[in-house]
Amino acid sequence: MSSVLPSSLQSALRLPLIETITEAGGRAKPGDLYQALADKLGLEDGALAATRAPATSRPYRIFQQQVRWARQNAVLDGLISRETRGVWELTRNGRRFAELTRIKPGHVVLLYRQDDGLALCAHAEDAASVIERGSLNLILTSPPYPVVNRAYGRMSVPDWLAWMSELMGLWKQLLQPDGTIAINLMDIHRAGSPTLDPYVERFTLDAIDTHGLNLAGRMPWHSPTKLGHLEWTSKRKVQPRQTLEHVLLFSASDHPAWDATRLPPRRRKALTPAQLAAEAKRVDKMTRPSGLVIRGGAFGSDHPIADNLIVAGGAPGTDHYSRRCKATNLPVHPARMPGLLARSTIQLTTDVGETVYDPCAGSGVVAQAARELGRRWITSEPVLEYAEGSRFRFETLL
Ligand SMILES: C[S@@+](CC[C@H](N)C(=O)[O-])C[C@H]1O[C@@H](n2cnc3c(N)ncnc32)[C@H](O)[C@@H]1O
């Protein structure tokens, strides 16, 4: 088995796998789990028989292999026992993962406070009522995606669009007039089809048309470790691997308070001194069709990637946060955003001392990035165990 495991599919399979083992009484033979898991995921008949035959190794069953990867990853995260003897058994942590504690709707609890921020346990719609209007400079969040089945729930596309529209209206009121709302979303497929559900577009238009927000920009996130859709990329191969997620940025202002000079310089491929000299000469001579003459060095040395593209792999499983969660039997959040995404968005849209809020805060990546960058922060998260785990992010930063 590969030691470099793609993280995204494993986290998508993790909850259904754990639920399937739970339904089997907490322990089961893998051979008995595959069909139940395929049924839970709504895979078509024949998913279990799909085989791949690499040129250099023995053929293998695609679905079973991916489930074994997911199981291996869950073992590394302490959710499934290391011992096999032909049986996959949930650990105590694995059982707890299936039984997360959610705060009741209508309640808001202050879970902990730091000198630069506070962490609430609440649903986003409730937390909005306790945050002062006009007090925020950035709302940055990765809400649960519609239809994706995770430990913390599942929502249909129409329900999700209505929920998010209500939240966008509430969040707009909490922001400074030139503040930013940044939303990270992932494309999803229409049921039974390799085509995409246009919920991202519907959400964007609703933000503009219903709430009068401006689409201030987009910062796509490329995650090289993402695996494609099980059916359309891995099995039928009709879709290339989709490694991009969206970060959509909205503002009530026509001129949001952004400053791109706050972003750190892009790391570019190193050029030799001779290549640099040749490039400077070439750019010196460059004249645009408009007649605009481009000055030498105007673009830096080379441009391997777009400047607004965030390139970052999935969250690590060996960082301080994950280790402390495992040591204290708290679930490691299954869908963390990369720190780079949070830092880039915060740097572009806020200044030191300003306030950032993450309403679907999960493990607190946004709060940690805000502190590292000298911003104030507020988080809210309805799953108690995730909100509790976010405390560990501050242990190494004190
Ligand atoms: C994609 S995760 C966010 C992960 C987070 N950005 C991180 O890096 O750890 C979405 C989070 O939204 C939370 N959530 C679910 N329903 C919610 C609600 N009604 N209000 C706020 N958050 C909710 C989930 O519990 C989950 O932790």
The ligand as an SDF file (V2000), in Angstrom:
LIG
                    3D

 27 29  0  0  0  0  0  0  0  0999 V2000
  -15.8030   22.0070    6.3870 C   0  0  0  0  0  0  0  0  0  0  0  0
  -15.9290   22.0240    8.1100 S   0  0  0  0  0  0  0  0  0  0  0  0
  -14.9360   23.4000    8.5890 C   0  0  0  0  0  0  0  0  0  0  0  0
  -13.5200   23.0070    8.9100 C   0  0  0  0  0  0  0  0  0  0  0  0
  -12.6800   24.1720    9.3950 C   0  0  0  0  0  0  0  0  0  0  0  0
  -12.5230   25.1960    8.3810 N   0  0  0  0  0  0  0  0  0  0  0  0
  -11.2870   23.6650    9.7780 C   0  0  0  0  0  0  0  0  0  0  0  0
  -10.3400   23.9320    9.0620 O   0  0  0  0  0  0  0  0  0  0  0  0
  -11.1990   22.9230   10.7630 O   0  0  0  0  0  0  0  0  0  0  0  0
  -17.5500   22.5930    8.3940 C   0  0  0  0  0  0  0  0  0  0  0  0
  -17.9150   22.7320    9.8540 C   0  0  0  0  0  0  0  0  0  0  0  0
  -19.2070   23.3170    9.9310 O   0  0  0  0  0  0  0  0  0  0  0  0
  -19.8290   22.8000   11.0760 C   0  0  0  0  0  0  0  0  0  0  0  0
  -21.2820   22.9980   10.9930 N   0  0  0  0  0  0  0  0  0  0  0  0
  -22.2490   22.1170   10.6990 C   0  0  0  0  0  0  0  0  0  0  0  0
  -23.4600   22.7010   10.8060 N   0  0  0  0  0  0  0  0  0  0  0  0
  -23.2390   23.9860   11.1720 C   0  0  0  0  0  0  0  0  0  0  0  0
  -24.0800   25.0990   11.4850 C   0  0  0  0  0  0  0  0  0  0  0  0
  -25.4080   25.0250   11.4130 N   0  0  0  0  0  0  0  0  0  0  0  0
  -23.4900   26.2570   11.8540 N   0  0  0  0  0  0  0  0  0  0  0  0
  -22.1430   26.3490   11.9140 C   0  0  0  0  0  0  0  0  0  0  0  0
  -21.3100   25.3570   11.6520 N   0  0  0  0  0  0  0  0  0  0  0  0
  -21.8650   24.1760   11.2860 C   0  0  0  0  0  0  0  0  0  0  0  0
  -19.4120   21.3340   11.1010 C   0  0  0  0  0  0  0  0  0  0  0  0
  -19.5410   20.7810   12.4040 O   0  0  0  0  0  0  0  0  0  0  0  0
  -17.9730   21.4190   10.6230 C   0  0  0  0  0  0  0  0  0  0  0  0
  -17.0750   21.4330   11.6840 O   0  0  0  0  0  0  0  0  0  0  0  0
  1  2  1  0
  2  3  1  0
  2 10  1  0
  3  4  1  0
  4  5  1  0
  5  6  1  0
  5  7  1  0
  7  8  2  0
  7  9  1  0
 10 11  1  0
 11 12  1  0
 11 26  1  0
 12 13  1  0
 13 14  1  0
 13 24  1  0
 14 15  1  0
 14 23  1  0
 15 16  2  0
 16 17  1  0
 17 18  1  0
 17 23  2  0
 18 19  1  0
 18 20  2  0
 20 21  1  0
 21 22  2  0
 22 23  1  0
 24 25  1  0
 24 26  1  0
 26 27  1  0
M  CHG  2   2   1   9  -1
M  END
$$$$
